[in-house]
Amino acid sequence: MMNTVEAVIDESGHIQWLEKVSIKGKRRVLITLLDDESQDETLQAAKSALREDWLNEEEDHAWEHLQKEA
């Protein structure tokens, strides 16, 4: 399952999670660097778009086979 969480990354590459994150094993990540000025606007637009596209019954059904345990 894909999960989006908010974090801050410093110049040294250290990540400070702004939400509680539970990670088991190695995970791949995608990192989008945001300008400070546009951060709130961009996050709200992204959340809205993802909610529309991903949080629906059709989408759940399409990916259901990946949720089943082996």
N, C-alpha and C positions, 0 to 999 in steps of 0.2 A: 504494500500500500504506500502510496506517495503521501508525504506529510510536509507541509510548509510551516517553518517556524522562524521567528524573528530573532536576529542576533546582531551583534556589532563586532566587526573585525578591526584590529588595530594595525598600525604600520608594520609590526613584526609578524603579522599573520595569526595572532592569538584571537580565538573566538570567544566572545562573552555571550552566552545564551540569554535571551530576555524572557524566555519561557522555560518551563521544566521539560527536559528532553531525556528520554530513556532509549539508549542505544544498545542493542545486543549484537555483538560481532562487528565485523567491518561493514561499512555502508558507503555506497557511492553518494555524492552530493553534487548539486548544481548551485553555484553561488552567483547571485546577481548583485553587483555593486551599485548602490544608489547614491545620488547626490543628496546631501543633507537637506537642501531646500525643497526638493521634490519628493522626499521620502514618504510623507503621509499621503500625498495625492496618488503617488504610484502604487503604494500598498493597497489603498482603498480600491483603486481601479483593478488591480490584480485579483484581489479577493472577490470582487463583484463578478469579474469575468470567469474565474475558476468556479465560483459557486453556481453560476448559470450553466457552465459547460459540464461540470463533473458531478454536482450534487443532484442527481436525478435518477429515477428508477431505471431508465433505459441504460444509462451509463453503468450503474451498478450491475445490471444483468449482463452487459457486454463483457465485464471483467470478472464476473463471478467465478469462472473456472480457475482463476489465479488465486482465489481466496481459500480454496479447498485444501485440506491437509492431505499429504501423501500417505 
